[in-house]
Amino acid sequence: MEPSQDELADLARACDKLWDLDLNRLIPGKDYEIDCGEGKKAYQKEDMAQGNLFTWVSDDVFRKPTFARFLSLLDNYNPHQGSKEVVTSEERQEQASFIEEISRTAPIKYLYKYLASKGIASGSYQDFKRMMTNLWFDLYGRGGTSGSSSAFEHVFVGEIKQCGEVSGFHNWLQV
């Protein structure tokens, strides 16, 4: 069943609101500088830029609480697809700290209210935080191995397939 125009408009307004509420986002020229290079055509597989996309990122970015908690998670994963993950108690604590930190932000509080109004999130804010933890960090099978991947790993760390191709990795923030 396709969403109606009203539902799409409502979702668009919610996304705009999330953007407006994000007072923690980085500001070009203040927090970072990028070099867009000359661009490339969609059919060109290789990187056409002479230099790095990010020419400078302020060290202050890495000290922001949500960014620092996020960065602490990046070394928790084996990026090779099909490698079974071992989650330590320290890594579980890092996950909990990340969820707690982002749960203090206006966008996540708004997200909870929005999802609750749509019947997608039910229960308390604590239940919602558990739901986010499960969605992002519960392990599932990939590449023929159970417990080898999570949504967080795929999206932010990336996974290296047997052929060397990277899937996921929708994240630019690395140290």
Buried (B, 14 or more C-beta within 10 A) or exposed (E): EEEEEEEEEBEEEBEEBBEEBBEEEBEEEEBBEBEEEEEEEEEEEEEEEEEEEEEEBBEEBEEBBBBBBBBBBBEBBBBEBBBEBEBEEEBEEBBBBBBEBBBEBBBBBBBBBBBBEEEEBEEEBEEBBEBBBEEBBEBEEBBEBEBBBBBBBBBBBBBBEEEEEEEBBEEEBEE
